[in-house]
Amino acid sequence: MKRLIVWIVLLAVLLAAGVYYLPGAGVAMVEIAGWRVETTAIGLLVILLLALMGLQILWRLIGGVLNLPNWLANRSARKRRRAADDKLLRAWAERQRGQAEAAQRYALAGVEDGSLPPMHFQVAIDALLDGLDPSRKGAPGQHRSSIREEVGDLFETVDRRFPKFAEFLRLHIVQRLISLREIEWAGVMLEPLVEGHPRDEAILLIRAQLLEMSGDVDQLATLLPTLRRVKDRRLTADELLRIERHVLLGRMDSAARSGDSDRLSRLWAEANRSVVDNDAVTVTYARALVSVGAAQSAARVLEKRLARSLDASTLQTWAEVPHDDPAAARGRLLKLVPDDWAEPAEAADVGRPRERAAFAYAMARLALAESDPGGARLWVGRLGPLDQDLRYLAVAARVHVRLRDSSEAAVLYERALARAGLEGMVIPPEPTPADARDG
């Protein structure tokens, strides 16, 4: 239509120019099949232009008639595509409403006609995975094997029909499975990406996350040299240090469970100093030493740490180590704390309440180990609110048991059970004299 208007305007301009500039133009005569037409040169020009316009209109009409079947077919395909796209949007909305089965049904209903067929499969797979999320409304939370099989079938279809989209979808599924804590399944899905892209830093970070979540510290240790070369900003120096500590803690736990004290000591000696320079790592190592029967070594390790950092958790762990000589242990501890902490009957504490309470806890335990419940009771009075820590309630109860104050001991045991979430369990009976001597 626009071209026709342009031609009409052009013809009008040419006519106006011809009449104005060529008023005495020559005569033209055209004879066709016995028909003779005489006109001016301008008239002949107009006839030619009209003929060209007529031929163009006729050509368009013929082309439109010939193309009518294709136009009708495309019109039908456009309708189907719009309907399929509407179903995809409906599937997405049903997912948000928590209707996983309806979302899957709508997503797959228009997959053959949609504008973005791979997205239909992605929404359908997400709807299936929603069934594994108990926090979602309407999620069944069961039939895991059938869900895994259906997801596998849909992914195979995508891999066969849309191979370029398949890798993105695989990575998306891995991320969903990680959020659902489906670690083993996520690892299986990730392996082809690791093999196909061994240097991809994003995939390496996801693999490290999976290994950490699965507790496979040996594989994670093997991956550490590669992680140290990663330039991704998400892997900061602190995050890398945290991963190295996780590996060390996992290996120490394995050595402790197997009773391998030599391996435990070797792991500690060979570890990077920046890794072991941490209160939590030191406490874990000391507890592992105690579990393999090296309590005195554990005490020495903790005392070295306390000499550098007087941390409450380290003090508590030291207190729970079975000391062969409680009096000597007390002497060593007193050298590590400020002088004004030494006597339980002194003025009120000022500052560092957690550390002071942990120190009082350690002194109370040492007093009990020396069969001095009276002295232990003085230190229990310096623990502060007993409910702040379950171990404080426990040691206070033990002190009252040794003092034969069964009613107060029962109250403390009840509070300890309540804090531990074990309400309703049987309270220990009033101890006999033999029990009191045993502590």
VODREN-137938 format. One record per residue (C-alpha): residue number from 1; residue in three letters; x, y, z. Coordinates in nm, 4 decimals. Last residue first. Layout:
<rs>
[NUM 'ALA' [X Y Z]]
...
</rs>
This chain:
<rs>
[439 'GLY' [3.1813 -3.8393 9.1316]]
[438 'ASP' [3.3099 -4.1836 9.2385]]
[437 'ARG' [3.2913 -4.0895 9.6075]]
[436 'ALA' [2.9333 -3.9794 9.5630]]
[435 'ASP' [2.8457 -4.3062 9.3929]]
[434 'ALA' [2.9791 -4.5007 9.6883]]
[433 'PRO' [2.7793 -4.2830 9.9248]]
[432 'THR' [2.4642 -4.3608 9.7238]]
[431 'PRO' [2.3408 -4.1124 9.4701]]
[430 'GLU' [1.9833 -3.9800 9.4613]]
[429 'PRO' [1.8295 -4.1128 9.1424]]
[428 'PRO' [1.9178 -3.9769 8.7958]]
[427 'ILE' [1.6178 -3.7955 8.6425]]
[426 'VAL' [1.4214 -4.0153 8.3995]]
[425 'MET' [1.3556 -3.8557 8.0635]]
[424 'GLY' [1.0500 -3.6374 8.0188]]
[423 'GLU' [1.2268 -3.3392 7.8708]]
[422 'LEU' [1.5182 -3.4321 7.6453]]
[421 'GLY' [1.5542 -3.1079 7.4486]]
[420 'ALA' [1.9098 -3.0526 7.5710]]
[419 'ARG' [1.8013 -2.7392 7.7555]]
[418 'ALA' [1.5146 -2.9297 7.9169]]
[417 'LEU' [1.7475 -3.2130 8.0182]]
[416 'ALA' [1.9894 -2.9656 8.1766]]
[415 'ARG' [1.7071 -2.7894 8.3617]]
[414 'GLU' [1.5845 -3.1226 8.4939]]
[413 'TYR' [1.9381 -3.2164 8.5987]]
[412 'LEU' [1.9715 -2.8857 8.7828]]
[411 'VAL' [1.6456 -2.9412 8.9716]]
[410 'ALA' [1.7497 -3.2979 9.0591]]
[409 'ALA' [2.0874 -3.1739 9.1889]]
[408 'GLU' [1.9114 -2.9146 9.4040]]
[407 'SER' [1.6949 -3.1869 9.5585]]
[406 'SER' [1.9836 -3.4341 9.5927]]
[405 'ASP' [2.2137 -3.2114 9.7943]]
[404 'ARG' [2.4552 -3.4906 9.8822]]
[403 'LEU' [2.7551 -3.2544 9.8333]]
[402 'ARG' [2.8837 -3.4878 9.5605]]
[401 'VAL' [2.5431 -3.4737 9.3931]]
[400 'HIS' [2.5456 -3.0953 9.4318]]
[399 'VAL' [2.8784 -3.0776 9.2473]]
[398 'ARG' [2.7556 -3.3106 8.9752]]
[397 'ALA' [2.4520 -3.0884 8.9184]]
[396 'ALA' [2.6758 -2.7825 8.8876]]
[395 'VAL' [2.8947 -2.9707 8.6384]]
[394 'ALA' [2.5929 -3.0591 8.4247]]
[393 'LEU' [2.4375 -2.7127 8.4345]]
[392 'TYR' [2.7687 -2.5644 8.3221]]
[391 'ARG' [2.7974 -2.8225 8.0441]]
[390 'LEU' [2.4588 -2.7176 7.9066]]
[389 'ASP' [2.5736 -2.3589 7.8584]]
[388 'GLN' [2.3958 -2.0270 7.9102]]
[387 'ASP' [2.1519 -2.1965 8.1484]]
[386 'LEU' [2.4027 -2.1710 8.4335]]
[385 'PRO' [2.3816 -1.7925 8.4467]]
[384 'GLY' [2.7247 -1.6886 8.5818]]
[383 'LEU' [2.9901 -1.9555 8.6236]]
[382 'ARG' [3.1425 -1.7901 8.9302]]
[381 'GLY' [2.9156 -1.9706 9.1797]]
[380 'VAL' [3.0278 -2.2974 9.0249]]
[379 'TRP' [3.3802 -2.2053 9.1395]]
[378 'LEU' [3.2753 -2.1946 9.5031]]
[377 'ARG' [3.0905 -2.5240 9.4612]]
[376 'ALA' [3.4075 -2.6870 9.3239]]
[375 'GLY' [3.5917 -2.5868 9.6392]]
[374 'GLY' [3.3286 -2.7620 9.8499]]
[373 'PRO' [3.3183 -3.0604 9.6117]]
[372 'ASP' [3.6917 -3.1291 9.6702]]
[371 'SER' [3.7404 -3.4860 9.5503]]
[370 'GLU' [4.0527 -3.3919 9.3481]]
[369 'ALA' [3.8684 -3.4587 9.0192]]
[368 'LEU' [3.5835 -3.2473 9.1545]]
[367 'ALA' [3.8258 -2.9593 9.2127]]
[366 'LEU' [3.9606 -2.9991 8.8593]]
[365 'ARG' [3.6064 -2.9849 8.7214]]
[364 'ALA' [3.5302 -2.6696 8.9176]]
[363 'MET' [3.8571 -2.5082 8.8013]]
[362 'ALA' [3.7716 -2.5769 8.4360]]
[361 'TYR' [3.4209 -2.4371 8.4757]]
[360 'ALA' [3.5598 -2.1282 8.6475]]
[359 'PHE' [3.7920 -2.0789 8.3490]]
[358 'ALA' [3.5014 -2.1155 8.1068]]
[357 'ALA' [3.3028 -1.8589 8.3069]]
[356 'ARG' [3.5971 -1.6173 8.2978]]
[355 'GLU' [3.6299 -1.6663 7.9209]]
[354 'ARG' [3.2617 -1.5990 7.8619]]
[353 'PRO' [3.2540 -1.2993 8.0978]]
[352 'ARG' [3.5492 -1.1205 7.9315]]
[351 'GLY' [3.5062 -0.7976 8.1277]]
[350 'VAL' [3.4897 -0.7218 8.4999]]
[349 'ASP' [3.4233 -1.0094 8.7375]]
[348 'ALA' [3.2751 -0.9347 9.0782]]
[347 'ALA' [3.5179 -0.9191 9.3681]]
[346 'GLU' [3.7262 -1.2193 9.4796]]
[345 'ALA' [3.5919 -1.5429 9.6284]]
[344 'PRO' [3.6793 -1.7681 9.3340]]
[343 'GLU' [4.0514 -1.6900 9.3468]]
[342 'ALA' [4.2829 -1.7058 9.0435]]
[341 'TRP' [4.1096 -1.4782 8.7950]]
[340 'ASP' [4.2912 -1.1634 8.9160]]
[339 'ASP' [4.6262 -1.3113 8.8091]]
[338 'PRO' [4.5347 -1.3227 8.4399]]
[337 'VAL' [4.5196 -1.6723 8.2862]]
[336 'LEU' [4.7925 -1.8978 8.1423]]
[335 'LYS' [5.0022 -1.9519 8.4546]]
[334 'LEU' [4.6889 -2.0538 8.6439]]
[333 'LEU' [4.6307 -2.3288 8.3877]]
[332 'ARG' [4.9707 -2.4892 8.4486]]
[331 'GLY' [4.9137 -2.4943 8.8225]]
[330 'ARG' [4.5699 -2.6410 8.7833]]
[329 'ALA' [4.7091 -2.9185 8.5623]]
[328 'ALA' [4.9682 -2.9985 8.8282]]
[327 'ALA' [4.6913 -3.0331 9.0876]]
[326 'PRO' [4.4722 -3.2362 8.8502]]
[325 'ASP' [4.7480 -3.4950 8.7852]]
[324 'ASP' [4.6414 -3.7493 8.5219]]
[323 'HIS' [4.4168 -3.4942 8.3478]]
[322 'PRO' [4.1096 -3.6303 8.1670]]
[321 'VAL' [4.0493 -3.3508 7.9097]]
[320 'GLU' [3.7161 -3.1826 7.9785]]
[319 'ALA' [3.8728 -2.8678 8.1245]]
[318 'TRP' [4.0943 -2.8276 7.8163]]
[317 'THR' [3.7834 -2.8377 7.5966]]
[316 'GLN' [3.6196 -2.5681 7.8060]]
[315 'LEU' [3.9296 -2.3489 7.7918]]
[314 'THR' [3.9495 -2.3889 7.4131]]
[313 'SER' [3.5818 -2.2970 7.3811]]
[312 'ALA' [3.6325 -1.9862 7.5952]]
[311 'ASP' [3.9390 -1.8554 7.4063]]
[310 'LEU' [4.2531 -1.7296 7.5818]]
[309 'SER' [4.4634 -1.6905 7.2678]]
[308 'ARG' [4.8399 -1.7405 7.2483]]
[307 'ALA' [4.9075 -1.9202 7.5775]]
[306 'LEU' [4.5705 -2.0860 7.5360]]
[305 'ARG' [4.6886 -2.2458 7.2120]]
[304 'LYS' [4.9967 -2.3885 7.3769]]
[303 'GLU' [4.7778 -2.5112 7.6604]]
[302 'LEU' [4.5448 -2.6810 7.4143]]
[301 'VAL' [4.8282 -2.8726 7.2513]]
[300 'ARG' [4.9689 -2.9720 7.5914]]
[299 'ALA' [4.6307 -3.0982 7.7107]]
[298 'ALA' [4.5829 -3.3037 7.3937]]
[297 'SER' [4.9244 -3.4622 7.4425]]
[296 'GLN' [4.8152 -3.5534 7.7956]]
[295 'ALA' [4.4946 -3.7105 7.6647]]
[294 'ALA' [4.6610 -3.9340 7.4068]]
[293 'GLY' [4.4137 -4.2226 7.4209]]
[292 'VAL' [4.2881 -4.2185 7.0616]]
[291 'SER' [3.9709 -4.0261 7.1558]]
[290 'VAL' [4.1731 -3.7761 7.3592]]
[289 'LEU' [4.3893 -3.7007 7.0561]]
[288 'ALA' [4.0760 -3.6447 6.8452]]
[287 'ARG' [3.9441 -3.4053 7.1067]]
[286 'ALA' [4.2724 -3.2118 7.0931]]
[285 'TYR' [4.2619 -3.1959 6.7118]]
[284 'THR' [3.9043 -3.0661 6.7164]]
[283 'VAL' [3.9922 -2.8008 6.9753]]
[282 'THR' [4.2928 -2.6871 6.7725]]
[281 'VAL' [4.0839 -2.6637 6.4547]]
[280 'ALA' [3.8170 -2.4594 6.6359]]
[279 'ASP' [4.0747 -2.2246 6.7878]]
[278 'ASN' [4.2478 -2.1525 6.4572]]
[277 'ASP' [4.6115 -2.1401 6.3551]]
[276 'VAL' [4.5885 -2.4904 6.2066]]
[275 'VAL' [4.5217 -2.3643 5.8534]]
[274 'SER' [4.7647 -2.0708 5.8602]]
[273 'ARG' [5.0306 -2.3131 5.9819]]
[272 'ASN' [4.9834 -2.5348 5.6757]]
[271 'ALA' [4.9304 -2.8939 5.7830]]
[270 'GLU' [5.2219 -3.1384 5.7916]]
[269 'ALA' [5.2533 -3.1618 6.1713]]
[268 'TRP' [4.8800 -3.1900 6.2332]]
[267 'LEU' [4.8308 -3.4542 5.9651]]
[266 'ARG' [5.1312 -3.6475 6.0962]]
[265 'SER' [4.9959 -3.6455 6.4524]]
[264 'LEU' [4.6634 -3.7905 6.3349]]
[263 'ARG' [4.8357 -4.0420 6.1114]]
[262 'ASP' [5.0380 -4.1670 6.4067]]
[261 'SER' [4.7301 -4.1735 6.6342]]
[260 'ASP' [4.5366 -4.4044 6.4014]]
[259 'GLY' [4.2348 -4.4979 6.6153]]
[258 'SER' [4.0150 -4.5502 6.3062]]
[257 'ARG' [3.7624 -4.2944 6.4271]]
[256 'ALA' [4.0431 -4.0545 6.5183]]
[255 'ALA' [4.2070 -4.0865 6.1753]]
[254 'SER' [3.8760 -4.0189 6.0006]]
[253 'ASP' [3.8081 -3.7173 6.2227]]
[252 'MET' [4.1557 -3.5838 6.1515]]
[251 'ARG' [4.0940 -3.6232 5.7788]]
[250 'GLY' [3.7665 -3.4353 5.7990]]
[249 'LEU' [3.9157 -3.1569 6.0083]]
[248 'LEU' [4.2044 -3.1164 5.7626]]
[247 'VAL' [3.9732 -3.1038 5.4622]]
[246 'HIS' [3.7434 -2.8522 5.6322]]
[245 'ARG' [4.0458 -2.6425 5.7244]]
[244 'GLU' [4.1536 -2.6362 5.3595]]
[243 'ILE' [3.8010 -2.5355 5.2565]]
[242 'ARG' [3.7988 -2.2509 5.5107]]
[241 'LEU' [4.1378 -2.1304 5.3843]]
[240 'LEU' [3.9998 -2.1236 5.0300]]
[239 'GLU' [3.7025 -1.9210 5.1515]]
[238 'ASP' [3.9305 -1.6772 5.3334]]
[237 'ALA' [4.1504 -1.6316 5.0268]]
[236 'THR' [3.8428 -1.5595 4.8165]]
[235 'LEU' [3.6845 -1.8081 4.5796]]
[234 'ARG' [3.3932 -1.5971 4.4564]]
[233 'ARG' [3.6359 -1.3765 4.2650]]
[232 'ASP' [3.7219 -1.6618 4.0272]]
[231 'LYS' [4.0975 -1.6773 3.9724]]
[230 'VAL' [4.1368 -2.0503 4.0414]]
[229 'ARG' [4.4976 -2.1587 4.0902]]
[228 'ARG' [4.4510 -2.2592 4.4562]]
[227 'LEU' [4.1444 -2.4571 4.3507]]
[226 'THR' [4.3596 -2.6794 4.1314]]
[225 'PRO' [4.5929 -2.7634 4.4202]]
[224 'LEU' [4.2838 -2.8282 4.6421]]
[223 'LEU' [4.1168 -3.0836 4.4128]]
[222 'THR' [4.3020 -3.3825 4.5581]]
[221 'ALA' [4.2088 -3.2619 4.9080]]
[220 'LEU' [3.8445 -3.2477 4.7992]]
[219 'GLN' [3.8689 -3.6050 4.6758]]
[218 'ASP' [4.0043 -3.7101 5.0171]]
[217 'VAL' [3.7538 -3.4936 5.2043]]
[216 'ASP' [3.4502 -3.6691 5.0583]]
[215 'GLY' [3.2038 -3.5303 5.3145]]
[214 'SER' [2.9166 -3.5146 5.0654]]
[213 'MET' [2.8693 -3.1413 5.1215]]
[212 'GLU' [3.2394 -3.0731 5.0785]]
[211 'LEU' [3.2586 -3.2801 4.7620]]
[210 'LEU' [2.9525 -3.1034 4.6248]]
[209 'GLN' [3.0940 -2.7571 4.6960]]
[208 'ALA' [3.4271 -2.8522 4.5370]]
[207 'ARG' [3.2402 -2.9729 4.2285]]
[206 'ILE' [3.0478 -2.6449 4.2113]]
[205 'LEU' [3.3744 -2.4519 4.2352]]
[204 'LEU' [3.5292 -2.6609 3.9584]]
[203 'ILE' [3.2245 -2.6011 3.7379]]
[202 'ALA' [3.2588 -2.2252 3.7802]]
[201 'GLU' [3.6332 -2.2467 3.7121]]
[200 'ASP' [3.6028 -2.4298 3.3798]]
[199 'ARG' [3.9332 -2.6111 3.3356]]
[198 'PRO' [3.8028 -2.9697 3.3159]]
[197 'HIS' [3.5177 -2.8738 3.0808]]
[196 'GLY' [3.3918 -3.1949 2.9177]]
[195 'GLU' [3.4935 -3.4274 3.2007]]
[194 'VAL' [3.3657 -3.1911 3.4719]]
[193 'LEU' [3.0452 -3.1332 3.2745]]
[192 'PRO' [2.9927 -3.5078 3.2332]]
[191 'GLU' [3.0457 -3.5538 3.6122]]
[190 'LEU' [2.7906 -3.2910 3.7196]]
[189 'MET' [2.4781 -3.5039 3.6829]]
[188 'VAL' [2.6268 -3.7877 3.8902]]
[187 'GLY' [2.7404 -3.5425 4.1579]]
[186 'ALA' [2.3946 -3.3829 4.1728]]
[185 'TRP' [2.2397 -3.7268 4.2250]]
[184 'GLU' [2.4746 -3.7998 4.5158]]
[183 'ILE' [2.4166 -3.4564 4.6712]]
[182 'GLU' [2.0392 -3.4353 4.6627]]
[181 'ARG' [2.0443 -3.1585 4.9253]]
[180 'LEU' [1.7482 -2.9850 4.7559]]
[179 'SER' [1.9566 -2.6713 4.6930]]
[178 'ILE' [2.2281 -2.8946 4.5498]]
[177 'LEU' [1.9704 -3.0669 4.3280]]
[176 'ARG' [1.8556 -2.7317 4.1884]]
[175 'GLN' [2.2138 -2.6304 4.1095]]
[174 'VAL' [2.2803 -2.9619 3.9370]]
[173 'ILE' [1.9597 -2.9262 3.7337]]
[172 'HIS' [2.0706 -2.5825 3.6107]]
[171 'LEU' [2.4102 -2.7198 3.5128]]
[170 'ARG' [2.2436 -2.9966 3.3129]]
[169 'LEU' [2.0083 -2.7443 3.1513]]
[168 'PHE' [2.3004 -2.5303 3.0376]]
[167 'GLU' [2.4708 -2.8382 2.8998]]
[166 'ALA' [2.1544 -2.9512 2.7208]]
[165 'PHE' [2.0904 -2.6194 2.5432]]
[164 'LYS' [2.3512 -2.6858 2.2761]]
[163 'PRO' [2.2362 -3.0480 2.2414]]
[162 'PHE' [1.8734 -2.9533 2.1655]]
[161 'ARG' [1.7015 -3.2642 2.0288]]
[160 'ARG' [1.9073 -3.5468 2.1767]]
[159 'ASP' [2.0191 -3.3769 2.4958]]
[158 'VAL' [1.6680 -3.2378 2.5466]]
[157 'THR' [1.5156 -3.5849 2.5128]]
[156 'GLU' [1.7785 -3.7286 2.7468]]
[155 'PHE' [1.6899 -3.4574 2.9991]]
[154 'LEU' [1.3228 -3.5529 2.9888]]
[153 'ASP' [1.4032 -3.9200 3.0470]]
[152 'GLY' [1.6397 -3.8428 3.3355]]
[151 'VAL' [1.3828 -3.6156 3.5015]]
[150 'GLU' [1.1267 -3.8951 3.4761]]
[149 'GLU' [1.3655 -4.1489 3.6294]]
[148 'ARG' [1.4630 -3.9171 3.9142]]
[147 'ILE' [1.0984 -3.8459 3.9896]]
[146 'SER' [1.0227 -4.2192 3.9914]]
[145 'SER' [1.3095 -4.2850 4.2323]]
[144 'ARG' [1.2084 -4.0022 4.4646]]
[143 'HIS' [0.8527 -4.1276 4.5008]]
[142 'GLN' [0.8047 -3.9026 4.8057]]
[141 'GLY' [0.7978 -3.5394 4.9172]]
[140 'PRO' [0.4483 -3.4889 4.7773]]
[139 'ALA' [0.4939 -3.1151 4.7140]]
[138 'GLY' [0.1584 -2.9398 4.7586]]
[137 'LYS' [0.3069 -2.6309 4.9177]]
[136 'ARG' [0.6811 -2.6279 4.8844]]
[135 'SER' [0.8903 -2.6860 5.1967]]
[134 'PRO' [0.9044 -3.0609 5.1329]]
[133 'ASP' [1.1123 -3.0063 4.8176]]
[132 'LEU' [1.1418 -3.3324 4.6244]]
[131 'GLY' [0.8202 -3.2712 4.4281]]
[130 'ASP' [0.9636 -2.9382 4.3211]]
[129 'LEU' [1.2099 -3.1448 4.1200]]
[128 'LEU' [0.9258 -3.2515 3.8910]]
[127 'ALA' [0.8145 -2.8914 3.8390]]
[126 'ASP' [1.1718 -2.7910 3.7655]]
[125 'ILE' [1.1913 -3.0681 3.5052]]
[124 'ALA' [0.8697 -2.9456 3.3395]]
[123 'VAL' [0.9950 -2.5849 3.3456]]
[122 'GLN' [1.3218 -2.6923 3.1818]]
[121 'PHE' [1.1437 -2.9076 2.9233]]
[120 'HIS' [0.9211 -2.6184 2.8191]]
[119 'MET' [1.2268 -2.3942 2.8050]]
[118 'PRO' [1.3825 -2.6266 2.5483]]
[117 'PRO' [1.0830 -2.5681 2.3130]]
[116 'LEU' [1.1268 -2.1884 2.2954]]
[115 'SER' [0.8646 -2.0500 2.0523]]
[114 'GLY' [0.6291 -2.3335 2.1400]]
[113 'ASP' [0.4706 -2.5778 1.8950]]
[112 'GLU' [0.6140 -2.9151 1.9957]]
[111 'VAL' [0.6451 -2.8352 2.3696]]
[110 'GLY' [0.2888 -2.7196 2.4119]]
[109 'ALA' [0.1474 -2.9888 2.6425]]
[108 'LEU' [0.4815 -3.0506 2.8143]]
[107 'ALA' [0.4730 -2.7278 3.0155]]
[106 'TYR' [0.1010 -2.7492 3.0955]]
[105 'ARG' [0.1305 -3.1007 3.2402]]
[104 'GLN' [0.4443 -3.0232 3.4397]]
[103 'ALA' [0.2853 -2.7148 3.5928]]
[102 'ALA' [-0.0312 -2.9094 3.6808]]
[101 'GLU' [0.1759 -3.1737 3.8599]]
[100 'ALA' [0.3836 -2.9180 4.0510]]
[99 'GLN' [0.0954 -2.7059 4.1793]]
[98 'GLY' [0.2928 -2.4944 4.4263]]
[97 'ARG' [0.1386 -2.1647 4.3199]]
[96 'GLN' [0.4705 -2.0552 4.1740]]
[95 'ARG' [0.4835 -2.3759 3.9755]]
[94 'GLU' [0.1309 -2.3123 3.8447]]
[93 'ALA' [0.2415 -1.9696 3.7217]]
[92 'TRP' [0.5334 -2.1195 3.5319]]
[91 'ALA' [0.3041 -2.3769 3.3729]]
[90 'ARG' [0.0588 -2.1014 3.2743]]
[89 'LEU' [0.3421 -1.9103 3.1092]]
[88 'LEU' [0.4368 -2.2244 2.9173]]
[87 'LYS' [0.0728 -2.2820 2.8261]]
[86 'ASP' [0.0505 -1.9277 2.6878]]
[85 'ASP' [0.3590 -1.9973 2.4793]]
[84 'ALA' [0.1917 -2.3102 2.3406]]
[83 'ALA' [-0.1261 -2.1154 2.2544]]
[82 'ARG' [0.0775 -1.8456 2.0830]]
[81 'ARG' [0.2676 -2.1107 1.8883]]
[80 'ARG' [-0.0547 -2.2854 1.7871]]
[79 'LYS' [-0.2010 -1.9592 1.6613]]
[78 'ARG' [0.1176 -1.8808 1.4732]]
[77 'ALA' [0.1127 -2.2274 1.3159]]
[76 'SER' [-0.2468 -2.1716 1.1974]]
[75 'ARG' [-0.1509 -1.8395 1.0425]]
[74 'ASN' [0.1519 -2.0030 0.8851]]
[73 'ALA' [-0.0706 -2.2663 0.7223]]
[72 'LEU' [-0.3146 -2.0016 0.5960]]
[71 'TRP' [-0.0307 -1.7981 0.4554]]
[70 'ASN' [0.1216 -2.1045 0.2928]]
[69 'PRO' [-0.2117 -2.1892 0.1270]]
[68 'LEU' [-0.2588 -1.8250 0.0101]]
[67 'ASN' [0.0839 -1.7939 -0.1512]]
[66 'LEU' [-0.0424 -1.8583 -0.5069]]
[65 'VAL' [-0.3318 -1.6177 -0.4607]]
[64 'GLY' [-0.1054 -1.3523 -0.3090]]
[63 'GLY' [0.1505 -1.3918 -0.5863]]
[62 'ILE' [-0.1205 -1.3485 -0.8534]]
[61 'LEU' [-0.2551 -1.0393 -0.6789]]
[60 'ARG' [0.0922 -0.8975 -0.6376]]
[59 'TRP' [0.1709 -0.9509 -1.0020]]
[58 'LEU' [-0.1565 -0.7815 -1.1030]]
[57 'ILE' [-0.0768 -0.4816 -0.8844]]
[56 'GLN' [0.2725 -0.4566 -1.0389]]
[55 'LEU' [0.1344 -0.4910 -1.3900]]
[54 'GLY' [-0.1194 -0.2170 -1.3214]]
[53 'MET' [0.1478 0.0135 -1.1858]]
[52 'LEU' [0.3657 -0.0452 -1.4919]]
[51 'ALA' [0.0730 0.0195 -1.7214]]
[50 'LEU' [-0.0132 0.3401 -1.5385]]
[49 'LEU' [0.3472 0.4586 -1.5756]]
[48 'LEU' [0.3481 0.3756 -1.9467]]
[47 'ILE' [0.0182 0.5544 -2.0006]]
[46 'VAL' [0.1433 0.8625 -1.8180]]
[45 'LEU' [0.4574 0.8723 -2.0319]]
[44 'LEU' [0.2478 0.8416 -2.3463]]
[43 'GLY' [0.0313 1.1300 -2.2274]]
[42 'ILE' [0.3413 1.3416 -2.1776]]
[41 'ALA' [0.4624 1.2637 -2.5276]]
[40 'THR' [0.1272 1.3738 -2.6619]]
[39 'THR' [-0.1393 1.1364 -2.7688]]
[38 'GLU' [-0.2623 0.9321 -3.0631]]
[37 'VAL' [-0.3922 0.5838 -3.0033]]
[36 'ARG' [-0.4605 0.3434 -3.2842]]
[35 'TRP' [-0.6280 0.0065 -3.2308]]
[34 'GLY' [-0.5921 -0.2421 -3.5099]]
[33 'ALA' [-0.4049 -0.4908 -3.2948]]
[32 'ILE' [-0.1824 -0.2207 -3.1362]]
[31 'GLU' [-0.1104 0.1199 -3.2902]]
[30 'VAL' [0.0639 0.3910 -3.0853]]
[29 'MET' [0.0990 0.7522 -3.1977]]
[28 'ALA' [0.3008 1.0142 -3.0118]]
[27 'VAL' [0.2766 1.3895 -3.0652]]
[26 'GLY' [0.5471 1.6359 -2.9641]]
[25 'ALA' [0.5603 1.8528 -2.6559]]
[24 'GLY' [0.4299 2.2059 -2.6740]]
[23 'PRO' [0.3495 2.2616 -2.3030]]
[22 'LEU' [0.6691 2.0850 -2.1947]]
[21 'TYR' [0.7858 2.2523 -1.8703]]
[20 'TYR' [0.4558 2.3076 -1.6899]]
[19 'VAL' [0.2525 2.0211 -1.8287]]
[18 'GLY' [0.5436 1.7831 -1.7905]]
[17 'ALA' [0.6257 1.8910 -1.4339]]
[16 'ALA' [0.2647 1.8534 -1.3209]]
[15 'LEU' [0.2422 1.5151 -1.4824]]
[14 'LEU' [0.5689 1.4023 -1.3258]]
[13 'VAL' [0.4570 1.5165 -0.9798]]
[12 'ALA' [0.1237 1.3398 -1.0140]]
[11 'LEU' [0.2959 1.0208 -1.1237]]
[10 'LEU' [0.5363 1.0336 -0.8267]]
[9 'VAL' [0.2460 1.0815 -0.5843]]
[8 'ILE' [0.0632 0.7866 -0.7378]]
[7 'TRP' [0.3777 0.5698 -0.7249]]
[6 'VAL' [0.4439 0.6568 -0.3601]]
[5 'ILE' [0.0835 0.5761 -0.2685]]
[4 'LEU' [0.1173 0.2388 -0.4384]]
[3 'ARG' [0.4444 0.1714 -0.2562]]
[2 'LYS' [0.2799 0.2393 0.0800]]
[1 'MET' [0.0000 0.0000 0.0000]]
</rs>
